[in-house]
Amino acid sequence: THLSDLSHCEIVAEAVLEDLRVKKDLFKHLEADTKPSTILASTTSSLSITAIASATRSPERVIGMHFLNPALGTELVEIVQGQQTSETAVRVARELVGQLGKKLIVVKDSPGFVVQRVSQALYGEALRLLGENVAAAEEIDRIVKVQGGFGTGPFERMDAVGLDVLLATAQSLYDEYGNEARFRPHAIHKKMVQSGMLGKRTGQGFYRYNQGK
């Protein structure tokens, strides 16, 4: 319950909300309350690791470890190298991911990295199809799974991750890429978040869920 409790840790991974100011403030304190050798990892899905690291005096200790949601049920982890991330930090992160039995990719720091840029393209096009009344969410999911070989459809996936989380990611990418149209958050997505329809967590998203089970 106190950051000072982390003083003995070899690596610390934060998972606070996707807000750059909040993360930078936290990393200042993490740096102060941990050993000089402690690796500081962010699980951000879209924010700049370089920007987060800029809040510290030792940016070489800062790295991205993007555990895909849900973390326990998803194999892939993106390890993100900030501009000043050390090779030691990369090695420690790789070793930890291996110990957790997960697969990894190492990527350079860029908005959305790899997974979110690909995912947002899928979500965005699915939302446009829905908004144009080309097909219902259930049909789009079924087509993607049957024809595309995906384990889940885009709307099922959005419900599982949380529409509020994905909207924040979409807005971040839209801002970082100079308001490129391909990253513009869809009106349907915004309205659902404003209505509190966030997916499985709230019992209602693109699908209804029985929260008692």
Secondary structure, 3 states (H helix, E strand, C coil): CCHHHHCCCCEEEECCCCCHHHHHHHHHHHHHHCCCCCEEEECCCCCCHHHHHCCCCCHHHEEEEEECCCCCCCCEEEEEECCCCCHHHHHHHHHHHHHCCCEEEEEECCCCCCHHHHHHHHHHHHHHHHHCCCCCHHHHHHHHHHHHCCCCCHHHHHHHHCHHHHHHHHHHHHHHCCCCHHHCCCHHHHHHHHCCCCEHHHCECCCECCCCC
